[in-house]
Amino acid sequence: MLAFSSARRALQCAMAIQRAFAAHNQEHAEGPVLVRIGLHTGELVQEREDFFGKNVILASRIADQAKGGEILVSALLKELTDSAGDIRFGEVQEVELKGLAGPNRVHAVEWN
């Protein structure tokens, strides 16, 4: 898990990670590495180097829904990062997240 001071920085890092693995996979097609990334933003509890709280759980559950090579973000993170218009998002998807009530809205990030 990684934590950032801003939603935009988290999203930029996630995109850089996927691009780095895509480049690696082009050179090593025999054993591609496919990473699933889920992002959410919000308050959390920090104890030393560990992070806790509902928002951490939400990010983890969103990552569980992602496919290899995909970045999924919460509707809130999309809202906070969408205004500059430099990042493309897919259509909203409603997903059930383990342990969290009701459907949750997520968006795929078009990182490539």
N, C-alpha and C positions, 0 to 999 in steps of 0.2 A: 504494500500500500504506500502511496505517496500522498502528501498533503501540500497544498499551495496557498499562498496569500491571496490569490485571485482566481476566479473561475476561468478567465481568459488564459492565464498562465498554465493552468491545469490542462485545458483543452489543447493549447499549443504543444505542450509536452507530449500528450497522448498522440497527437498527429505525428510528431517527430519520431516517436517510438514505432508507430506503425510503418512509417516510411523507411526507417532503418531496418526493420525486419523484412520489409518487402525487398529492399536492395540485397540484404543477406540471402534471401530465398532465391533471388535470380542467380546468384553465384553457387548456391547449394541446393539445387532443385531436388536432389535425392532425399533430402530430409528437411522439408520446410518447417519453419517455426511460425505458428499462427497464434497470435496473442489476442485475448478478449479483454476489452477495456470498458469499464462502466464508470461514469462520472456523475456526481451530484455535488451540490454546494450547500453550506449551512454551518451552523455552530456545532462544535464538537467538544468533547472532554479530552484533555491531554494529560497524561501522567508519564513523565519522563519522555521516552521515545514512542510511547503507545498512544493510540487514538481510540476513543470510544464514543458511543452515542447513536441515536436513531439515524442521523445523517450518514454516519459511517456504514451502518447496516444497509441503508438504502443504496448507497454506492456499490456495495458488495453484491446486493441482489440484482442491481442493474447489470453489473458485469456478468453475473450468472446467466443472464438472458442473451448476452452478445454471442455472436458466432466468432470463430477464429478469424482474425484479421479485421474485426469490426470494432468500432467505438460507438457505444450507446450512451446518451446523456439524458438526464432528467429534463422535463419541460422547464423547470426553473433555471437550470444551467443554460439551456438554449436561449431563454428569454434574456438572460444577463449578458450573453456573448454575441447575440444576433445583430445588434444595432449597427455595428461597423459594416456589415454586409460582406465581409471578406471570408466568411466560413459558410459552406453550403451544408444544409441539413436535409435529411429525408423527411418524408411525411410522418406525421405523428402515428405512433403505434400504442395501443393500449395493451398492457401486459399485467399478469398477476405476479406479484412478487411474494415469495415465501415469507410467511410470518407478518405480512403487512396487509391490512384490510383494503378491499376494493381494488379496482383497476388503477394502474399508474401509467402516466403518459411518458413515453420516451421517444427520442429521435436518433436515427443513425447519423453519423457525421461522414460526409463525403470527403475523405482525407487524401485520396489519390488523384 
